[in-house]
Amino acid sequence: MSSLFDDLPEHNGEGERRRDEALDRLRAYRADLVRRLQAAALRVALARESVCADDVRFLVPIPPGISPKLFVCAFRELADAAGAPAWLAAHRTI
């Protein structure tokens, strides 16, 4: 069986490394905004059992000059369904 992806060259993880470094910088410099995005994503996920960036985009305005790509931070480390209520309680001010 053949796939469209059979002939892709192997990657060295450079893209993932760069993505993770960028996300770490966003978490460090925009921690409050990232936490608000995470809280909104968890609330939507708990209510609907799924969440996408558009759901969160309507709940949390992104300040001017900030890329909408920031939404990815909300989805990288979401708590599981059992841990989500505790996370939300711990971040009640958001």
N, C-alpha and C positions, 0 to 999 in steps of 0.2 A: 504494500500500500504506500502511496506517495502523499506527501503533504506540501503545501505551499512553503513551508518553513524548513524543508529538508536541506536546502542548499545554503542556509544562513551560516555565516562564519561564527565560530564560538566567540563569546565576548569575555572580557577579563574582569567584569564587575565594575568597571570604571564608572559607568552611568549610575549604577546603584550607589556607589560610594559618593559621587558628587551630589546626587539627590539627597542622601542622608545628611551630608554636611550642610547643605542648604537648609534642610528642615531643622537641623540643630540650631543654626543661626536664627531662623525665624522663631523657634521656641524660646531662645534666649532674649532676643530683642523685642519680640511682640508677644510675650508670654500671656498677658491679659487677654489679648485678642484671640490667641490660640485656645485658651481655656474657654472663652465664650463660644467659640466654634465647636469645641468638643462637647460642651454642655448641651448646646442646641442639637447637635447630631445625636447624642445619647437620648435626649428627650423624644426626638422624632423616631428613633429606632425602637424605643420602648413602646411608643404609642402605635406604630405601624408595623413593627417587626422588620423594617428595612429602612434604609436612608440613602439618599444620594446628595451630591453637592448642591443641586438645585434646591432641595428641601431646606438646606442650611442657609443658602444664599438669600432666601427670602426672609430669614429670621435675624440674621446678623449682618448689619451693614459693614462693608469694608471701607475704611477711610480712604480719602483721595490719595493717590500716589502708591497705594498698596495693590499688588497684583492679585487678581482673583485666584491665582494658583495657590494662594495661602490656604484655600479650603482643604487641600490635600492633608494638611496637618491634622485636621479634625478626624480624619479617618485612619491615620497610620497606627494609632495606639488606643483605639476605643476599648473600653472595658467590656467584658462579656456580660450577658444578660443578668447573671447572678451578681456581678460586681458593680453594675451600672448605678443602682440606687445608692449604694454607699459612696460612690464617687461623686454623684450629684449632691448628696447631703454634705460631703466634705467641702464642696465648692458652691455652697448655697448663695454666696454673694453675687454669683454670675447670673 
